[in-house]
Amino acid sequence: MSTSDMIRSLCGQMKISVSELARRIGQTPQNFNKKLKRETVSLSELKKIAEVLDVVFEQAFILPDGKKITSGK
């Protein structure tokens, strides 16, 4: 699943439109939709999405032994 697909799915689960999400993270819907189409949503934008929707966003490398390397908060 692409990042854009994940964001759209999240919007569906949270019952908000992608346009509303864009506004909540301080972007225009047009600009944010372009980023979704180009798959250029940044890590900081993903963190902001999680913050405004009050969900957890987790980014990590998971090693074969199960250890995680994360970016922290």
mmCIF file of the N, C-alpha and C atoms, coordinates in Angstrom:
data_MODEL
# 
_entry.id   MODEL 
# 
loop_
_atom_site.group_PDB 
_atom_site.id 
_atom_site.type_symbol 
_atom_site.label_atom_id 
_atom_site.label_alt_id 
_atom_site.label_comp_id 
_atom_site.label_asym_id 
_atom_site.label_entity_id 
_atom_site.label_seq_id 
_atom_site.pdbx_PDB_ins_code 
_atom_site.Cartn_x 
_atom_site.Cartn_y 
_atom_site.Cartn_z 
_atom_site.occupancy 
_atom_site.B_iso_or_equiv 
_atom_site.pdbx_formal_charge 
_atom_site.auth_seq_id 
_atom_site.auth_comp_id 
_atom_site.auth_asym_id 
_atom_site.auth_atom_id 
_atom_site.pdbx_PDB_model_num 
ATOM 1   N N  . MET A 1 1  ? 0.860   -1.173  0.000  1.00 0.00 ? 1  MET A N  1 
ATOM 2   C CA . MET A 1 1  ? 0.000   0.000   0.000  1.00 0.00 ? 1  MET A CA 1 
ATOM 3   C C  . MET A 1 1  ? 0.907   1.237   0.000  1.00 0.00 ? 1  MET A C  1 
ATOM 4   N N  . SER A 1 2  ? 0.628   2.160   -0.883 1.00 0.00 ? 2  SER A N  1 
ATOM 5   C CA . SER A 1 2  ? 1.435   3.375   -0.970 1.00 0.00 ? 2  SER A CA 1 
ATOM 6   C C  . SER A 1 2  ? 1.100   4.324   0.181  1.00 0.00 ? 2  SER A C  1 
ATOM 7   N N  . THR A 1 3  ? 1.963   5.282   0.394  1.00 0.00 ? 3  THR A N  1 
ATOM 8   C CA . THR A 1 3  ? 1.721   6.284   1.431  1.00 0.00 ? 3  THR A CA 1 
ATOM 9   C C  . THR A 1 3  ? 0.417   7.029   1.162  1.00 0.00 ? 3  THR A C  1 
ATOM 10  N N  . SER A 1 4  ? 0.186   7.385   -0.088 1.00 0.00 ? 4  SER A N  1 
ATOM 11  C CA . SER A 1 4  ? -1.054  8.087   -0.441 1.00 0.00 ? 4  SER A CA 1 
ATOM 12  C C  . SER A 1 4  ? -2.274  7.236   -0.143 1.00 0.00 ? 4  SER A C  1 
ATOM 13  N N  . ASP A 1 5  ? -2.197  5.947   -0.462 1.00 0.00 ? 5  ASP A N  1 
ATOM 14  C CA . ASP A 1 5  ? -3.306  5.045   -0.164 1.00 0.00 ? 5  ASP A CA 1 
ATOM 15  C C  . ASP A 1 5  ? -3.549  4.959   1.340  1.00 0.00 ? 5  ASP A C  1 
ATOM 16  N N  . MET A 1 6  ? -2.458  4.928   2.105  1.00 0.00 ? 6  MET A N  1 
ATOM 17  C CA . MET A 1 6  ? -2.583  4.870   3.559  1.00 0.00 ? 6  MET A CA 1 
ATOM 18  C C  . MET A 1 6  ? -3.262  6.129   4.096  1.00 0.00 ? 6  MET A C  1 
ATOM 19  N N  . ILE A 1 7  ? -2.890  7.282   3.564  1.00 0.00 ? 7  ILE A N  1 
ATOM 20  C CA . ILE A 1 7  ? -3.485  8.549   4.012  1.00 0.00 ? 7  ILE A CA 1 
ATOM 21  C C  . ILE A 1 7  ? -4.968  8.586   3.657  1.00 0.00 ? 7  ILE A C  1 
ATOM 22  N N  . ARG A 1 8  ? -5.307  8.155   2.453  1.00 0.00 ? 8  ARG A N  1 
ATOM 23  C CA . ARG A 1 8  ? -6.721  8.140   2.053  1.00 0.00 ? 8  ARG A CA 1 
ATOM 24  C C  . ARG A 1 8  ? -7.529  7.177   2.929  1.00 0.00 ? 8  ARG A C  1 
ATOM 25  N N  . SER A 1 9  ? -6.946  6.025   3.221  1.00 0.00 ? 9  SER A N  1 
ATOM 26  C CA . SER A 1 9  ? -7.608  5.052   4.085  1.00 0.00 ? 9  SER A CA 1 
ATOM 27  C C  . SER A 1 9  ? -7.791  5.628   5.492  1.00 0.00 ? 9  SER A C  1 
ATOM 28  N N  . LEU A 1 10 ? -6.769  6.296   5.992  1.00 0.00 ? 10 LEU A N  1 
ATOM 29  C CA . LEU A 1 10 ? -6.853  6.929   7.305  1.00 0.00 ? 10 LEU A CA 1 
ATOM 30  C C  . LEU A 1 10 ? -7.976  7.954   7.333  1.00 0.00 ? 10 LEU A C  1 
ATOM 31  N N  . CYS A 1 11 ? -8.070  8.768   6.288  1.00 0.00 ? 11 CYS A N  1 
ATOM 32  C CA . CYS A 1 11 ? -9.145  9.761   6.212  1.00 0.00 ? 11 CYS A CA 1 
ATOM 33  C C  . CYS A 1 11 ? -10.510 9.076   6.248  1.00 0.00 ? 11 CYS A C  1 
ATOM 34  N N  . GLY A 1 12 ? -10.637 7.983   5.521  1.00 0.00 ? 12 GLY A N  1 
ATOM 35  C CA . GLY A 1 12 ? -11.894 7.238   5.524  1.00 0.00 ? 12 GLY A CA 1 
ATOM 36  C C  . GLY A 1 12 ? -12.237 6.707   6.907  1.00 0.00 ? 12 GLY A C  1 
ATOM 37  N N  . GLN A 1 13 ? -11.237 6.145   7.581  1.00 0.00 ? 13 GLN A N  1 
ATOM 38  C CA . GLN A 1 13 ? -11.455 5.606   8.927  1.00 0.00 ? 13 GLN A CA 1 
ATOM 39  C C  . GLN A 1 13 ? -11.808 6.707   9.927  1.00 0.00 ? 13 GLN A C  1 
ATOM 40  N N  . MET A 1 14 ? -11.194 7.892   9.733  1.00 0.00 ? 14 MET A N  1 
ATOM 41  C CA . MET A 1 14 ? -11.424 9.001   10.656 1.00 0.00 ? 14 MET A CA 1 
ATOM 42  C C  . MET A 1 14 ? -12.624 9.863   10.242 1.00 0.00 ? 14 MET A C  1 
ATOM 43  N N  . LYS A 1 15 ? -13.228 9.487   9.116  1.00 0.00 ? 15 LYS A N  1 
ATOM 44  C CA . LYS A 1 15 ? -14.420 10.167  8.602  1.00 0.00 ? 15 LYS A CA 1 
ATOM 45  C C  . LYS A 1 15 ? -14.193 11.660  8.336  1.00 0.00 ? 15 LYS A C  1 
ATOM 46  N N  . ILE A 1 16 ? -13.043 11.957  7.694  1.00 0.00 ? 16 ILE A N  1 
ATOM 47  C CA . ILE A 1 16 ? -12.783 13.322  7.225  1.00 0.00 ? 16 ILE A CA 1 
ATOM 48  C C  . ILE A 1 16 ? -12.314 13.241  5.781  1.00 0.00 ? 16 ILE A C  1 
ATOM 49  N N  . SER A 1 17 ? -12.483 14.308  5.069  1.00 0.00 ? 17 SER A N  1 
ATOM 50  C CA . SER A 1 17 ? -12.026 14.331  3.678  1.00 0.00 ? 17 SER A CA 1 
ATOM 51  C C  . SER A 1 17 ? -10.529 14.642  3.627  1.00 0.00 ? 17 SER A C  1 
ATOM 52  N N  . VAL A 1 18 ? -9.915  14.305  2.519  1.00 0.00 ? 18 VAL A N  1 
ATOM 53  C CA . VAL A 1 18 ? -8.504  14.630  2.316  1.00 0.00 ? 18 VAL A CA 1 
ATOM 54  C C  . VAL A 1 18 ? -8.337  16.154  2.332  1.00 0.00 ? 18 VAL A C  1 
ATOM 55  N N  . SER A 1 19 ? -9.304  16.865  1.796  1.00 0.00 ? 19 SER A N  1 
ATOM 56  C CA . SER A 1 19 ? -9.251  18.334  1.798  1.00 0.00 ? 19 SER A CA 1 
ATOM 57  C C  . SER A 1 19 ? -9.249  18.880  3.221  1.00 0.00 ? 19 SER A C  1 
ATOM 58  N N  . GLU A 1 20 ? -10.076 18.303  4.082  1.00 0.00 ? 20 GLU A N  1 
ATOM 59  C CA . GLU A 1 20 ? -10.117 18.736  5.482  1.00 0.00 ? 20 GLU A CA 1 
ATOM 60  C C  . GLU A 1 20 ? -8.795  18.416  6.170  1.00 0.00 ? 20 GLU A C  1 
ATOM 61  N N  . LEU A 1 21 ? -8.229  17.257  5.893  1.00 0.00 ? 21 LEU A N  1 
ATOM 62  C CA . LEU A 1 21 ? -6.929  16.905  6.468  1.00 0.00 ? 21 LEU A CA 1 
ATOM 63  C C  . LEU A 1 21 ? -5.882  17.920  6.034  1.00 0.00 ? 21 LEU A C  1 
ATOM 64  N N  . ALA A 1 22 ? -5.881  18.264  4.763  1.00 0.00 ? 22 ALA A N  1 
ATOM 65  C CA . ALA A 1 22 ? -4.922  19.252  4.255  1.00 0.00 ? 22 ALA A CA 1 
ATOM 66  C C  . ALA A 1 22 ? -5.027  20.549  5.041  1.00 0.00 ? 22 ALA A C  1 
ATOM 67  N N  . ARG A 1 23 ? -6.236  21.033  5.231  1.00 0.00 ? 23 ARG A N  1 
ATOM 68  C CA . ARG A 1 23 ? -6.435  22.277  5.976  1.00 0.00 ? 23 ARG A CA 1 
ATOM 69  C C  . ARG A 1 23 ? -5.930  22.152  7.417  1.00 0.00 ? 23 ARG A C  1 
ATOM 70  N N  . ARG A 1 24 ? -6.182  21.006  8.033  1.00 0.00 ? 24 ARG A N  1 
ATOM 71  C CA . ARG A 1 24 ? -5.754  20.804  9.424  1.00 0.00 ? 24 ARG A CA 1 
ATOM 72  C C  . ARG A 1 24 ? -4.236  20.804  9.572  1.00 0.00 ? 24 ARG A C  1 
ATOM 73  N N  . ILE A 1 25 ? -3.525  20.393  8.529  1.00 0.00 ? 25 ILE A N  1 
ATOM 74  C CA . ILE A 1 25 ? -2.058  20.401  8.607  1.00 0.00 ? 25 ILE A CA 1 
ATOM 75  C C  . ILE A 1 25 ? -1.463  21.671  8.003  1.00 0.00 ? 25 ILE A C  1 
ATOM 76  N N  . GLY A 1 26 ? -2.333  22.621  7.685  1.00 0.00 ? 26 GLY A N  1 
ATOM 77  C CA . GLY A 1 26 ? -1.864  23.918  7.235  1.00 0.00 ? 26 GLY A CA 1 
ATOM 78  C C  . GLY A 1 26 ? -1.496  24.009  5.765  1.00 0.00 ? 26 GLY A C  1 
ATOM 79  N N  . GLN A 1 27 ? -2.106  23.168  4.942  1.00 0.00 ? 27 GLN A N  1 
ATOM 80  C CA . GLN A 1 27 ? -1.844  23.193  3.503  1.00 0.00 ? 27 GLN A CA 1 
ATOM 81  C C  . GLN A 1 27 ? -3.150  23.397  2.743  1.00 0.00 ? 27 GLN A C  1 
ATOM 82  N N  . THR A 1 28 ? -3.016  23.849  1.518  1.00 0.00 ? 28 THR A N  1 
ATOM 83  C CA . THR A 1 28 ? -4.200  23.944  0.683  1.00 0.00 ? 28 THR A CA 1 
ATOM 84  C C  . THR A 1 28 ? -4.539  22.549  0.180  1.00 0.00 ? 28 THR A C  1 
ATOM 85  N N  . PRO A 1 29 ? -5.810  22.264  -0.010 1.00 0.00 ? 29 PRO A N  1 
ATOM 86  C CA . PRO A 1 29 ? -6.179  20.956  -0.555 1.00 0.00 ? 29 PRO A CA 1 
ATOM 87  C C  . PRO A 1 29 ? -5.506  20.686  -1.909 1.00 0.00 ? 29 PRO A C  1 
ATOM 88  N N  . GLN A 1 30 ? -5.390  21.716  -2.745 1.00 0.00 ? 30 GLN A N  1 
ATOM 89  C CA . GLN A 1 30 ? -4.776  21.529  -4.057 1.00 0.00 ? 30 GLN A CA 1 
ATOM 90  C C  . GLN A 1 30 ? -3.317  21.098  -3.927 1.00 0.00 ? 30 GLN A C  1 
ATOM 91  N N  . ASN A 1 31 ? -2.563  21.773  -3.071 1.00 0.00 ? 31 ASN A N  1 
ATOM 92  C CA . ASN A 1 31 ? -1.155  21.433  -2.878 1.00 0.00 ? 31 ASN A CA 1 
ATOM 93  C C  . ASN A 1 31 ? -0.998  20.028  -2.307 1.00 0.00 ? 31 ASN A C  1 
ATOM 94  N N  . PHE A 1 32 ? -1.817  19.709  -1.305 1.00 0.00 ? 32 PHE A N  1 
ATOM 95  C CA . PHE A 1 32 ? -1.704  18.403  -0.666 1.00 0.00 ? 32 PHE A CA 1 
ATOM 96  C C  . PHE A 1 32 ? -2.087  17.285  -1.634 1.00 0.00 ? 32 PHE A C  1 
ATOM 97  N N  . ASN A 1 33 ? -3.114  17.492  -2.441 1.00 0.00 ? 33 ASN A N  1 
ATOM 98  C CA . ASN A 1 33 ? -3.493  16.481  -3.428 1.00 0.00 ? 33 ASN A CA 1 
ATOM 99  C C  . ASN A 1 33 ? -2.383  16.244  -4.446 1.00 0.00 ? 33 ASN A C  1 
ATOM 100 N N  . LYS A 1 34 ? -1.671  17.297  -4.818 1.00 0.00 ? 34 LYS A N  1 
ATOM 101 C CA . LYS A 1 34 ? -0.530  17.132  -5.729 1.00 0.00 ? 34 LYS A CA 1 
ATOM 102 C C  . LYS A 1 34 ? 0.550   16.265  -5.086 1.00 0.00 ? 34 LYS A C  1 
ATOM 103 N N  . LYS A 1 35 ? 0.802   16.500  -3.799 1.00 0.00 ? 35 LYS A N  1 
ATOM 104 C CA . LYS A 1 35 ? 1.787   15.694  -3.087 1.00 0.00 ? 35 LYS A CA 1 
ATOM 105 C C  . LYS A 1 35 ? 1.356   14.229  -3.034 1.00 0.00 ? 35 LYS A C  1 
ATOM 106 N N  . LEU A 1 36 ? 0.068   14.001  -2.818 1.00 0.00 ? 36 LEU A N  1 
ATOM 107 C CA . LEU A 1 36 ? -0.431  12.619  -2.790 1.00 0.00 ? 36 LEU A CA 1 
ATOM 108 C C  . LEU A 1 36 ? -0.247  11.961  -4.149 1.00 0.00 ? 36 LEU A C  1 
ATOM 109 N N  . LYS A 1 37 ? -0.552  12.673  -5.214 1.00 0.00 ? 37 LYS A N  1 
ATOM 110 C CA . LYS A 1 37 ? -0.406  12.108  -6.562 1.00 0.00 ? 37 LYS A CA 1 
ATOM 111 C C  . LYS A 1 37 ? 1.044   11.807  -6.903 1.00 0.00 ? 37 LYS A C  1 
ATOM 112 N N  . ARG A 1 38 ? 1.955   12.679  -6.445 1.00 0.00 ? 38 ARG A N  1 
ATOM 113 C CA . ARG A 1 38 ? 3.376   12.487  -6.741 1.00 0.00 ? 38 ARG A CA 1 
ATOM 114 C C  . ARG A 1 38 ? 4.068   11.579  -5.725 1.00 0.00 ? 38 ARG A C  1 
ATOM 115 N N  . GLU A 1 39 ? 3.354   11.201  -4.655 1.00 0.00 ? 39 GLU A N  1 
ATOM 116 C CA . GLU A 1 39 ? 3.953   10.398  -3.573 1.00 0.00 ? 39 GLU A CA 1 
ATOM 117 C C  . GLU A 1 39 ? 5.135   11.137  -2.943 1.00 0.00 ? 39 GLU A C  1 
ATOM 118 N N  . THR A 1 40 ? 4.948   12.431  -2.660 1.00 0.00 ? 40 THR A N  1 
ATOM 119 C CA . THR A 1 40 ? 6.026   13.234  -2.084 1.00 0.00 ? 40 THR A CA 1 
ATOM 120 C C  . THR A 1 40 ? 5.663   13.796  -0.711 1.00 0.00 ? 40 THR A C  1 
ATOM 121 N N  . VAL A 1 41 ? 4.847   13.094  0.030  1.00 0.00 ? 41 VAL A N  1 
ATOM 122 C CA . VAL A 1 41 ? 4.509   13.508  1.388  1.00 0.00 ? 41 VAL A CA 1 
ATOM 123 C C  . VAL A 1 41 ? 5.729   13.241  2.267  1.00 0.00 ? 41 VAL A C  1 
ATOM 124 N N  . SER A 1 42 ? 6.176   14.266  2.985  1.00 0.00 ? 42 SER A N  1 
ATOM 125 C CA . SER A 1 42 ? 7.399   14.139  3.785  1.00 0.00 ? 42 SER A CA 1 
ATOM 126 C C  . SER A 1 42 ? 7.140   13.476  5.131  1.00 0.00 ? 42 SER A C  1 
ATOM 127 N N  . LEU A 1 43 ? 8.224   13.061  5.764  1.00 0.00 ? 43 LEU A N  1 
ATOM 128 C CA . LEU A 1 43 ? 8.139   12.464  7.091  1.00 0.00 ? 43 LEU A CA 1 
ATOM 129 C C  . LEU A 1 43 ? 7.535   13.464  8.084  1.00 0.00 ? 43 LEU A C  1 
ATOM 130 N N  . SER A 1 44 ? 7.947   14.712  7.997  1.00 0.00 ? 44 SER A N  1 
ATOM 131 C CA . SER A 1 44 ? 7.390   15.714  8.928  1.00 0.00 ? 44 SER A CA 1 
ATOM 132 C C  . SER A 1 44 ? 5.894   15.896  8.698  1.00 0.00 ? 44 SER A C  1 
ATOM 133 N N  . GLU A 1 45 ? 5.444   15.797  7.454  1.00 0.00 ? 45 GLU A N  1 
ATOM 134 C CA . GLU A 1 45 ? 4.004   15.904  7.173  1.00 0.00 ? 45 GLU A CA 1 
ATOM 135 C C  . GLU A 1 45 ? 3.254   14.698  7.721  1.00 0.00 ? 45 GLU A C  1 
ATOM 136 N N  . LEU A 1 46 ? 3.846   13.526  7.637  1.00 0.00 ? 46 LEU A N  1 
ATOM 137 C CA . LEU A 1 46 ? 3.207   12.332  8.198  1.00 0.00 ? 46 LEU A CA 1 
ATOM 138 C C  . LEU A 1 46 ? 3.071   12.456  9.710  1.00 0.00 ? 46 LEU A C  1 
ATOM 139 N N  . LYS A 1 47 ? 4.090   12.989  10.348 1.00 0.00 ? 47 LYS A N  1 
ATOM 140 C CA . LYS A 1 47 ? 4.023   13.207  11.797 1.00 0.00 ? 47 LYS A CA 1 
ATOM 141 C C  . LYS A 1 47 ? 2.954   14.231  12.146 1.00 0.00 ? 47 LYS A C  1 
ATOM 142 N N  . LYS A 1 48 ? 2.836   15.271  11.332 1.00 0.00 ? 48 LYS A N  1 
ATOM 143 C CA . LYS A 1 48 ? 1.824   16.307  11.565 1.00 0.00 ? 48 LYS A CA 1 
ATOM 144 C C  . LYS A 1 48 ? 0.425   15.728  11.399 1.00 0.00 ? 48 LYS A C  1 
ATOM 145 N N  . ILE A 1 49 ? 0.242   14.872  10.390 1.00 0.00 ? 49 ILE A N  1 
ATOM 146 C CA . ILE A 1 49 ? -1.051  14.204  10.182 1.00 0.00 ? 49 ILE A CA 1 
ATOM 147 C C  . ILE A 1 49 ? -1.426  13.415  11.425 1.00 0.00 ? 49 ILE A C  1 
ATOM 148 N N  . ALA A 1 50 ? -0.477  12.644  11.941 1.00 0.00 ? 50 ALA A N  1 
ATOM 149 C CA . ALA A 1 50 ? -0.747  11.854  13.145 1.00 0.00 ? 50 ALA A CA 1 
ATOM 150 C C  . ALA A 1 50 ? -1.116  12.757  14.317 1.00 0.00 ? 50 ALA A C  1 
ATOM 151 N N  . GLU A 1 51 ? -0.418  13.866  14.435 1.00 0.00 ? 51 GLU A N  1 
ATOM 152 C CA . GLU A 1 51 ? -0.678  14.794  15.533 1.00 0.00 ? 51 GLU A CA 1 
ATOM 153 C C  . GLU A 1 51 ? -2.084  15.390  15.455 1.00 0.00 ? 51 GLU A C  1 
ATOM 154 N N  . VAL A 1 52 ? -2.467  15.883  14.285 1.00 0.00 ? 52 VAL A N  1 
ATOM 155 C CA . VAL A 1 52 ? -3.774  16.542  14.182 1.00 0.00 ? 52 VAL A CA 1 
ATOM 156 C C  . VAL A 1 52 ? -4.933  15.554  14.255 1.00 0.00 ? 52 VAL A C  1 
ATOM 157 N N  . LEU A 1 53 ? -4.692  14.296  13.898 1.00 0.00 ? 53 LEU A N  1 
ATOM 158 C CA . LEU A 1 53 ? -5.755  13.291  13.971 1.00 0.00 ? 53 LEU A CA 1 
ATOM 159 C C  . LEU A 1 53 ? -5.716  12.483  15.264 1.00 0.00 ? 53 LEU A C  1 
ATOM 160 N N  . ASP A 1 54 ? -4.728  12.777  16.107 1.00 0.00 ? 54 ASP A N  1 
ATOM 161 C CA . ASP A 1 54 ? -4.568  12.092  17.391 1.00 0.00 ? 54 ASP A CA 1 
ATOM 162 C C  . ASP A 1 54 ? -4.440  10.578  17.206 1.00 0.00 ? 54 ASP A C  1 
ATOM 163 N N  . VAL A 1 55 ? -3.551  10.210  16.280 1.00 0.00 ? 55 VAL A N  1 
ATOM 164 C CA . VAL A 1 55 ? -3.222  8.808   16.059 1.00 0.00 ? 55 VAL A CA 1 
ATOM 165 C C  . VAL A 1 55 ? -1.711  8.647   16.184 1.00 0.00 ? 55 VAL A C  1 
ATOM 166 N N  . VAL A 1 56 ? -1.253  7.425   16.254 1.00 0.00 ? 56 VAL A N  1 
ATOM 167 C CA . VAL A 1 56 ? 0.175   7.142   16.363 1.00 0.00 ? 56 VAL A CA 1 
ATOM 168 C C  . VAL A 1 56 ? 0.733   6.862   14.974 1.00 0.00 ? 56 VAL A C  1 
ATOM 169 N N  . PHE A 1 57 ? 1.834   7.529   14.637 1.00 0.00 ? 57 PHE A N  1 
ATOM 170 C CA . PHE A 1 57 ? 2.573   7.224   13.410 1.00 0.00 ? 57 PHE A CA 1 
ATOM 171 C C  . PHE A 1 57 ? 3.891   6.636   13.845 1.00 0.00 ? 57 PHE A C  1 
ATOM 172 N N  . GLU A 1 58 ? 4.233   5.479   13.297 1.00 0.00 ? 58 GLU A N  1 
ATOM 173 C CA . GLU A 1 58 ? 5.457   4.802   13.691 1.00 0.00 ? 58 GLU A CA 1 
ATOM 174 C C  . GLU A 1 58 ? 6.314   4.560   12.464 1.00 0.00 ? 58 GLU A C  1 
ATOM 175 N N  . GLN A 1 59 ? 7.559   4.993   12.562 1.00 0.00 ? 59 GLN A N  1 
ATOM 176 C CA . GLN A 1 59 ? 8.533   4.725   11.506 1.00 0.00 ? 59 GLN A CA 1 
ATOM 177 C C  . GLN A 1 59 ? 9.694   3.990   12.155 1.00 0.00 ? 59 GLN A C  1 
ATOM 178 N N  . ALA A 1 60 ? 10.086  2.870   11.575 1.00 0.00 ? 60 ALA A N  1 
ATOM 179 C CA . ALA A 1 60 ? 11.164  2.098   12.188 1.00 0.00 ? 60 ALA A CA 1 
ATOM 180 C C  . ALA A 1 60 ? 11.801  1.143   11.183 1.00 0.00 ? 60 ALA A C  1 
ATOM 181 N N  . PHE A 1 61 ? 13.065  0.864   11.435 1.00 0.00 ? 61 PHE A N  1 
ATOM 182 C CA . PHE A 1 61 ? 13.722  -0.275  10.798 1.00 0.00 ? 61 PHE A CA 1 
ATOM 183 C C  . PHE A 1 61 ? 13.612  -1.403  11.806 1.00 0.00 ? 61 PHE A C  1 
ATOM 184 N N  . ILE A 1 62 ? 13.165  -2.570  11.365 1.00 0.00 ? 62 ILE A N  1 
ATOM 185 C CA . ILE A 1 62 ? 13.040  -3.710  12.269 1.00 0.00 ? 62 ILE A CA 1 
ATOM 186 C C  . ILE A 1 62 ? 14.056  -4.760  11.825 1.00 0.00 ? 62 ILE A C  1 
ATOM 187 N N  . LEU A 1 63 ? 14.991  -5.024  12.695 1.00 0.00 ? 63 LEU A N  1 
ATOM 188 C CA . LEU A 1 63 ? 16.079  -5.957  12.405 1.00 0.00 ? 63 LEU A CA 1 
ATOM 189 C C  . LEU A 1 63 ? 15.590  -7.399  12.486 1.00 0.00 ? 63 LEU A C  1 
ATOM 190 N N  . PRO A 1 64 ? 16.332  -8.334  11.890 1.00 0.00 ? 64 PRO A N  1 
ATOM 191 C CA . PRO A 1 64 ? 15.915  -9.743  11.914 1.00 0.00 ? 64 PRO A CA 1 
ATOM 192 C C  . PRO A 1 64 ? 15.682  -10.284 13.326 1.00 0.00 ? 64 PRO A C  1 
ATOM 193 N N  . ASP A 1 65 ? 16.414  -9.742  14.309 1.00 0.00 ? 65 ASP A N  1 
ATOM 194 C CA . ASP A 1 65 ? 16.224  -10.226 15.686 1.00 0.00 ? 65 ASP A CA 1 
ATOM 195 C C  . ASP A 1 65 ? 15.065  -9.530  16.399 1.00 0.00 ? 65 ASP A C  1 
ATOM 196 N N  . GLY A 1 66 ? 14.346  -8.669  15.675 1.00 0.00 ? 66 GLY A N  1 
ATOM 197 C CA . GLY A 1 66 ? 13.189  -8.005  16.242 1.00 0.00 ? 66 GLY A CA 1 
ATOM 198 C C  . GLY A 1 66 ? 13.452  -6.636  16.839 1.00 0.00 ? 66 GLY A C  1 
ATOM 199 N N  . LYS A 1 67 ? 14.721  -6.248  16.976 1.00 0.00 ? 67 LYS A N  1 
ATOM 200 C CA . LYS A 1 67 ? 15.035  -4.932  17.502 1.00 0.00 ? 67 LYS A CA 1 
ATOM 201 C C  . LYS A 1 67 ? 14.574  -3.858  16.528 1.00 0.00 ? 67 LYS A C  1 
ATOM 202 N N  . LYS A 1 68 ? 14.128  -2.712  17.082 1.00 0.00 ? 68 LYS A N  1 
ATOM 203 C CA . LYS A 1 68 ? 13.646  -1.608  16.254 1.00 0.00 ? 68 LYS A CA 1 
ATOM 204 C C  . LYS A 1 68 ? 14.605  -0.423  16.354 1.00 0.00 ? 68 LYS A C  1 
ATOM 205 N N  . ILE A 1 69 ? 14.816  0.216   15.220 1.00 0.00 ? 69 ILE A N  1 
ATOM 206 C CA . ILE A 1 69 ? 15.518  1.482   15.179 1.00 0.00 ? 69 ILE A CA 1 
ATOM 207 C C  . ILE A 1 69 ? 14.485  2.508   14.723 1.00 0.00 ? 69 ILE A C  1 
ATOM 208 N N  . THR A 1 70 ? 14.158  3.444   15.629 1.00 0.00 ? 70 THR A N  1 
ATOM 209 C CA . THR A 1 70 ? 13.117  4.418   15.320 1.00 0.00 ? 70 THR A CA 1 
ATOM 210 C C  . THR A 1 70 ? 13.685  5.821   15.299 1.00 0.00 ? 70 THR A C  1 
ATOM 211 N N  . SER A 1 71 ? 12.919  6.734   14.706 1.00 0.00 ? 71 SER A N  1 
ATOM 212 C CA . SER A 1 71 ? 13.328  8.134   14.648 1.00 0.00 ? 71 SER A CA 1 
ATOM 213 C C  . SER A 1 71 ? 12.999  8.866   15.938 1.00 0.00 ? 71 SER A C  1 
ATOM 214 N N  . GLY A 1 72 ? 12.267  8.231   16.839 1.00 0.00 ? 72 GLY A N  1 
ATOM 215 C CA . GLY A 1 72 ? 11.846  8.886   18.074 1.00 0.00 ? 72 GLY A CA 1 
ATOM 216 C C  . GLY A 1 72 ? 10.709  9.846   17.789 1.00 0.00 ? 72 GLY A C  1 
ATOM 217 N N  . LYS A 1 73 ? 10.351  10.633  18.793 1.00 0.00 ? 73 LYS A N  1 
ATOM 218 C CA . LYS A 1 73 ? 9.229   11.554  18.601 1.00 0.00 ? 73 LYS A CA 1 
ATOM 219 C C  . LYS A 1 73 ? 9.643   12.913  18.264 1.00 0.00 ? 73 LYS A C  1 
# 
